Amino acid sequence: MALDSTEGSLKLRGVRLTRQRQILLELIDRTGAHLDVEQLYRMAKERDPRINRVTVYRTLKMLKAGGLVDELDLMHYGGDQHYYETRLKQEHAHVICLRCGRVEEFFGEPLQRLRKQIESHFGFQVLLARTEVGGYCAHCQTLRAREIEAMRPPVKAAAPAGRARTRRAPARTE
């Protein structure tokens, strides 16, 4: 969502766009990352030292209530914190690496087909869809394969080919 349309939507709701709110909106909208509250607070504080955590929490609550920002858990990769992004016009799925935490966004026709199938099959009107897919990115798959290989016990060298030697038991004397 463009920042201009977010600002316009706030004005329609009678919400004043303060400098601090604008900073938070810009961070959420333009960083290209999914930021949690602490990250937002730190980045906003760099731009305006007067901003405080209460302002960040209140602004996020207002933006969520207004349908301008989505709160995501991203498979709780980083624990219980939530991440924020501006609501985009096009639906997308979040693809999360469960090892390194990398988040990719997937846009495409398969999501639209899934939505239509759900609506058709259940007679359901979908208003909001959030899709999260967890797994391992290509880099982490390689690292995991190496770790698994390193954990395997070493293979013992095979005996040389040829006749096997057997020991005879000593003769018994009585």
C-alpha positions as CSV (number, residue, x, y, z in Angstrom):
1,M,0.0,0.0,0.0
2,A,1.4,3.4,-0.9
3,L,2.1,5.7,2.0
4,D,-0.1,8.4,0.3
5,S,-3.2,6.1,0.4
6,T,-2.5,5.2,4.0
7,E,-2.3,8.9,4.9
8,G,-5.5,9.5,3.1
9,S,-7.2,6.7,4.8
10,L,-6.1,8.1,8.2
11,K,-7.5,11.5,7.3
12,L,-10.8,10.0,6.3
13,R,-11.0,8.4,9.8
14,G,-10.3,11.8,11.4
15,V,-6.9,10.7,12.7
16,R,-4.2,13.3,12.7
17,L,-0.9,12.2,11.1
18,T,1.7,13.3,13.6
19,R,5.4,13.3,12.8
20,Q,5.9,10.3,15.0
21,R,3.0,8.3,13.3
22,Q,4.4,9.2,9.9
23,I,7.8,7.9,10.9
24,L,6.3,4.6,12.0
25,L,4.2,4.3,8.8
26,E,7.3,5.0,6.7
27,L,9.3,2.4,8.5
28,I,6.6,-0.2,8.1
29,D,5.9,0.7,4.5
30,R,9.3,1.3,3.1
31,T,11.9,-0.9,4.8
32,G,10.8,-4.0,2.9
33,A,11.2,-6.0,6.1
34,H,8.8,-7.5,8.6
35,L,9.6,-5.5,11.8
36,D,8.7,-6.3,15.3
37,V,7.8,-3.7,17.9
38,E,11.4,-3.4,19.3
39,Q,12.9,-3.0,15.8
40,L,10.3,-0.4,15.0
41,Y,11.0,1.4,18.3
42,R,14.7,1.5,17.8
43,M,14.6,2.6,14.2
44,A,12.0,5.3,15.0
45,K,14.1,6.5,18.0
46,E,17.0,7.0,15.6
47,R,14.8,9.4,13.5
48,D,13.1,11.1,16.5
49,P,14.7,10.7,19.9
50,R,11.4,11.9,21.6
51,I,9.4,8.9,20.4
52,N,8.6,6.3,23.1
53,R,7.4,2.7,23.2
54,V,3.9,3.8,24.3
55,T,3.6,5.8,21.0
56,V,4.7,2.8,19.0
57,Y,2.2,0.5,20.6
58,R,-0.7,3.0,20.4
59,T,0.1,3.8,16.8
60,L,0.2,0.1,15.8
61,K,-3.1,-0.6,17.6
62,M,-4.7,2.3,15.7
63,L,-3.3,1.2,12.4
64,K,-4.4,-2.4,13.0
65,A,-7.9,-1.3,14.0
66,G,-8.1,0.8,10.9
67,G,-7.2,-2.1,8.7
68,L,-4.0,-0.4,7.5
69,V,-1.5,-2.7,9.0
70,D,-1.4,-6.5,9.4
71,E,0.1,-8.1,12.5
72,L,1.8,-11.4,11.7
73,D,3.3,-14.1,13.9
74,L,5.5,-15.6,11.0
75,M,5.2,-19.0,12.5
76,H,6.6,-17.7,15.8
77,Y,10.1,-18.1,14.5
78,G,11.5,-15.5,16.8
79,G,9.4,-16.4,19.8
80,D,6.1,-14.7,20.7
81,Q,6.7,-11.3,19.1
82,H,4.6,-10.1,16.2
83,Y,5.7,-8.5,13.0
84,Y,4.0,-5.7,11.0
85,E,3.5,-4.8,7.4
86,T,1.2,-2.5,5.6
87,R,-1.8,-4.2,4.1
88,L,-1.1,-4.8,0.4
89,K,-3.7,-4.8,-2.3
90,Q,-2.5,-8.1,-3.6
91,E,-2.7,-11.2,-1.4
92,H,0.5,-13.0,-0.7
93,A,1.9,-15.8,1.3
94,H,4.8,-15.6,3.7
95,V,7.5,-18.3,3.2
96,I,9.6,-18.6,6.4
97,C,12.8,-20.5,6.9
98,L,12.6,-22.2,10.3
99,R,16.3,-22.2,10.7
100,C,17.6,-18.7,9.8
101,G,14.3,-16.8,9.9
102,R,14.4,-15.5,6.3
103,V,11.0,-14.4,5.1
104,E,10.1,-14.3,1.5
105,E,6.7,-13.1,0.0
106,F,5.0,-15.2,-2.6
107,F,2.5,-13.6,-4.9
108,G,0.7,-15.5,-7.6
109,E,-2.2,-17.1,-9.2
110,P,-2.1,-20.2,-7.0
111,L,-3.3,-18.1,-4.0
112,Q,-6.2,-16.7,-6.0
113,R,-7.2,-20.2,-7.1
114,L,-7.1,-21.4,-3.5
115,R,-9.3,-18.5,-2.4
116,K,-11.8,-19.3,-5.2
117,Q,-11.8,-23.0,-4.3
118,I,-12.5,-22.2,-0.6
119,E,-15.3,-19.9,-1.5
120,S,-16.8,-22.4,-4.0
121,H,-16.4,-25.5,-1.8
122,F,-17.7,-24.0,1.5
123,G,-19.9,-21.3,0.1
124,F,-17.7,-18.9,2.1
125,Q,-16.9,-15.3,1.4
126,V,-13.2,-14.8,2.1
127,L,-12.5,-11.3,3.4
128,L,-9.0,-11.9,4.7
129,A,-6.5,-14.7,4.0
130,R,-3.1,-15.2,5.6
131,T,-0.9,-17.9,4.4
132,E,2.4,-18.9,6.1
133,V,4.6,-21.7,4.9
134,G,7.5,-23.0,7.0
135,G,10.5,-25.0,5.9
136,Y,14.1,-24.6,5.1
137,C,15.6,-22.2,2.5
138,A,18.2,-23.6,0.0
139,H,21.1,-22.3,2.1
140,C,19.8,-23.9,5.3
141,Q,19.0,-27.2,3.5
142,T,22.7,-27.4,2.5
143,L,23.8,-26.6,6.1
144,R,21.4,-29.2,7.5
145,A,22.7,-31.9,5.1
146,R,26.3,-31.2,6.2
147,E,25.3,-31.3,9.9
148,I,23.4,-34.6,9.4
149,E,26.4,-36.1,7.5
150,A,28.8,-34.9,10.3
151,M,26.7,-36.7,12.9
152,R,26.8,-40.0,11.2
153,P,29.2,-42.5,12.7
154,P,32.3,-43.0,10.6
155,V,32.2,-46.0,8.3
156,K,34.8,-48.7,9.3
157,A,37.2,-49.8,6.6
158,A,36.3,-53.2,5.2
159,A,38.7,-56.1,5.7
160,P,41.0,-56.7,2.7
161,A,39.7,-59.2,0.2
162,G,41.1,-62.6,0.2
163,R,41.2,-65.6,2.5
164,A,39.9,-65.1,6.0
165,R,42.1,-66.3,8.8
166,T,40.5,-68.2,11.6
167,R,42.1,-69.1,14.8
168,R,42.0,-72.7,16.0
169,A,41.1,-73.4,19.5
170,P,44.0,-74.9,21.4
171,A,44.0,-78.7,21.8
172,R,42.7,-79.9,25.1
173,T,44.9,-82.1,27.2
174,E,43.6,-84.2,29.9
